[in-house]
Amino acid sequence: MQHHIPVMLKESIEYLNPQKGKYFIDCTLGAGGYSFAILNKVAPSGKVLSIDLDQKTIENAKNKIKKTKFKNNLILVNDNFKNLSNIAEKHFKHKKVDGIIFDLGLSSDQLLDKDRGFSFQNTNSPLNMDFDNNDSDKTKFIVNNYPEKELVKILKNYGQERFAKKIAKEIVFFRKRKEIKTVGQLVKIIKKSMPVKFRYSRIHFATRSFQALRIATNNELENLELALSQAINLLKKKGKIIVISYHSLEDRIVKHFFKDHQNLCKIITKKPIVPSDEEVVKNHSSRSAKMRVCEYLGL
Ligand SMILES: C[S@@+](CC[C@H](N)C(=O)[O-])C[C@H]1O[C@@H](n2cnc3c(N)ncnc32)[C@H](O)[C@@H]1O
């Protein structure tokens, strides 16, 4: 069963304005919220190319599409969007597209998956925060092998965690005796590193560390920069790039990227679009979303 509710779907579709015969790329298929909404508008003559690193999302979408009349209009690719140019070239040849959307981060389905370690609530889950749904040991490797200094950097830079030094120290102390294998072990270590009053604040005490480790595991910031610079070259004149991000590090990259490319793109959203209060009430996961849009000016 899929739990993910697409964020700002109505707004995204309004900006993308998909119409019959048009071509789009969804760089983060997830549960397919955007892909299917776009597909219904562009088919039967248009196409949607949807990418996701997580094989499960591809399988789910395959099952959903196979009995429908639009099955030939959706191309599903299990890959990293950092390879966007090659993927587009392989499937769309040299055809330029009308819009490219990124809905960053992870889906609710991934968060709830007990075989993965994205949620600090799933204490028995393995320390695996790789979007790629394999038995990757990357997160576990980082936690158990990276030098203390590197851990501090990750927790500080990617999680803006004020107790980064203490947490890194505690991780190193613990791992000397025993390998850190589960979410629960890491949560305990983080808790122990915090002054008591910070263990009970509004935001769960492990939130920042988990975000930081997830970003480091997946090279999220580097991949986003790589993909954005490729996306621009794939657009038709007036084609749009939409990026929905969920933390300030990603949003900053998008904001600067659009600013730095104003010779090629018009910034449509001077300020980021955020979900309505009504949407946040209905879908709590949307609360930190920020959407930015730019339009390719054409050469
Ligand atoms: C927020 S979810 C997308 C949800 C989707 N828009 C929907 O409405 O169902 C983000 C998705 O992006 C995927 N993802 C994250 N980084 C990726 C990358 N570098 N390349 C490809 N997919 C990625 C994740 O696996 C996840 O499925």
The ligand as a Gaussian input file, in Angstrom:
#p B3LYP/6-31G(d) Opt

LIG

0 1
 C        9.528000      13.053000      -2.119000
 S        9.693000      11.569000      -3.005000
 C        8.802000      11.876000      -4.481000
 C        7.335000      11.727000      -4.325000
 C        6.553000      11.896000      -5.613000
 N        6.675000      13.231000      -6.154000
 C        5.088000      11.579000      -5.397000
 O        4.263000      12.484000      -5.473000
 O        4.781000      10.425000      -5.130000
 C       11.335000      11.605000      -3.553000
 C       11.760000      10.418000      -4.403000
 O       12.983000      10.772000      -5.029000
 C       13.823000       9.654000      -5.070000
 N       15.190000      10.150000      -5.188000
 C       15.897000      10.856000      -4.269000
 N       17.110000      11.175000      -4.755000
 C       17.169000      10.678000      -6.012000
 C       18.165000      10.699000      -7.026000
 N       19.349000      11.297000      -6.844000
 N       17.869000      10.116000      -8.210000
 C       16.679000       9.515000      -8.413000
 N       15.699000       9.451000      -7.470000
 C       15.942000      10.037000      -6.293000
 C       13.537000       8.909000      -3.791000
 O       13.882000       7.553000      -3.917000
 C       12.021000       9.137000      -3.624000
 O       11.295000       8.088000      -4.177000

